[in-house]
């Protein structure tokens, strides 16, 4: 069999309106040399049509715009742009989807350039159907759909617009972690554009031995621009999957019973992630995304159905959409929060080792509005340390013990001062309550975090932090990629 290249329906061309040389000289003269060196490279400046929309990201607290946006279409253009930016004293931020929780994908200073890789979106399935090459701008939905067309799957997030590379390199919590491992575990290799313009492949004989380790959970863009990843693929499982919802006020009862259920049996085939929302029509809901990856012959369907019945017995069921489905159909059936709305976000992330009634009491506090959510990933199975030696575990991702990771997120419009205060207060009450109860683990998840001083220790641990610092000193000595990197002080 030959390799398969994804069709044109998966490609997004750079938008019209790239700046001409006179416009670049007027708006961003520091990039005129880049335009002359690479005249086909799409460069957008402040006078470009829809420039604000081109640079729109999910959190409206960041309103300043970069001096220019560069939109490469291949890795050669990426390397040219990165080298030029580095040599000319400019700074950059790497944008794939623009939904990064910490605003790391938005360049906003007077010398900042946005490197927008969304048109770098080729996907190639290997001839042996064992891996897929994914370029840096591929969305998670595009990868999920492309693989689904060929009866394959790999860990992808529920949020369909998330950039796959940033998701995977940050660790990659997914509904398939129990059987397939974290997304980072499925990274087999990659190609990176370094600050000096070199393209390095992790399979090169002279490649830095820590580069692949860094890609597996260290975060995207730590030492360079990820032009592409090679990712392990799996047989597409049939699922028993869907949404099961209960009233939020029952959270203490549900979490107490869930802790007992998991102590009895917690199958690797099951990932029952949790969300807490405030629906205008029905109030607070505590819901499970019940996902059971069935055996190929579906001989475990009775076991899966029995476990579903036990989940349904946790509380008063108000929604149950669970049915036999596929990863693509399941993901597309889940309504996700509206993105790129006029909202400012307050967010915290924390992990706990297990479910408990005490945690349920904290999570029963009503959400401040309908644009707030608690996203909870429950990790076990092949996504945890030592559970399956066939999966990659030699990576920078730190939290390998079974755990429950919470993303506590609230939002309000920029002109709603009271709403913003209430959102921030609620996030802090939930976060501080978990910490005050002694439930929190020290590790944090980079994809759900906002930057703060010294945060590298929470993502990498002491030994991992030293290793990240060392590879940064070798491959990015001028710290060009500081925007993408947790604070390493």
Steps between C-alpha positions, in 0.01 A plus 500: 500500500606858439488782750184714497510879491196680641291671234452868428190504721738491798710796383453868582676751276637822651223761493503777239633841587871436557693825511697634206855629534387864542252399771764296682741792480228727641366273776788265590825618338699247702343225286573655161817294473304181565259590221789554260662174602177298476261695271242218495474486879169647618562795734207693647541837668268743680349639179414152368130431463349318800830522688331493840292197400810323370661543842191427710560259785261348749573726798406865439714621790781521244406781261832635372606379157837378370702719270441239229366152440698258286311205346737236356379212285797263533789434733747689280297818546479429873877467525562815296261704714636370830862563404420853379304585816781368718777683313317832495425534868127430471296269719228254409209293616389182323131478415325184386138530619500800733317324784804455724380544858793721597508736202836365391389492135456878478787737426417843641813712548644777277757259354284187512424300187225238492612184321167357389543139386134425422572454128770246584238226513607199295428149631657184358406148608792260471488213252497243783215687677706517820550876530383832361713808433318808628618853415503773761173671407272195483186529713394212721173463311684470168728225633213314663294509180792406273585197712134405536475483121758219518360317806779634722531723806752663733441699822334833414320755721130565531544860389507460124670830413803445723827480309613139512875562536463732800255257659725196452828665596338632818405146610166439334212395725246314287205266523727225364779530762390188685578273205733708277702703751540877502539678168862572598561126533407456134754751366758295310705788362485843347660779301586828673608842370765639737575867562798493262281377212611138505238230457583202720336161504499287813624212286808690383820337619621828650166604653513612861406190704261702719291644216258208468471481879405870503234457230334229709330722754735798534270726303506616138748769403735455795814493287363560149199495272353152461461466124365145522458201727496130419224347711408139573152399384272225627209294379191716525303356791128465514371684805224484749494872551295807573392752761359418845391801708388547860400808703812682622363516854544122519878530449596390856289185472621428146870540581471288815334218307740543208799460733353170625423384145853571383646331809304190398593510130630766262544343155766636266245487218295767676569872507218682677607864488285750685369848434305737720292766324225749577231465235261798477202268453580239768761637742816327615578158354769247588553286192711205393637451152469124518737336250569125494732378221353164404705198399518443126242219520288698752506204735524740794178686417315338794781602735490856366120514534517374857753769588284764336210388720722554804585852381129570447442394860723776640218755509184635338550463125376800301677419169617171351618491138731198524494273194734301278701746294848588369764749622414750225123480545534515879724807489274678252196429719642685803408867520809698593521859633475779244847619403624844393208674672536838672602352834780546750597184686608416851645152537689270732610139472560247774531122522391265777589132542144361528134591512354564844186628669702798625587592142133466408399751765744754356375434147136542599535879525287655224686638200482879462351496147434288193843577348681327786601135516704249694673255268622187678724233347529169686830329415582133543587202283769532234522875559664438837848386589598140453156373408592385149861463390405512132425872529756777506563634849837668438374854472489829683139463617515483878175378654501128430319375808123443485335835563206727434590830328264796528483807279296764685394762246267800522437782256309823457483778238769771522247769595336294776707603801279323752497185289878504475532543878255217564676273252840562652366455854331170415810357331712589801248360751493163325877491449581618853244263647669200339840616623377586851350152530842349429377326187731663242799335335806715417491424127315722254394464137655752262213495249257624769729752667579868479866601527638605835841540657686176559225280359740268319549295817129407500515360144838331497607430861849579625687253278289578195548873553877459499476296180276760329737780602791304356341439159385862487857616557617282211224550240353840592779691678348841422162387639316593181220261598446646847131562429436128455707391797394480864712713732820304554642716781 
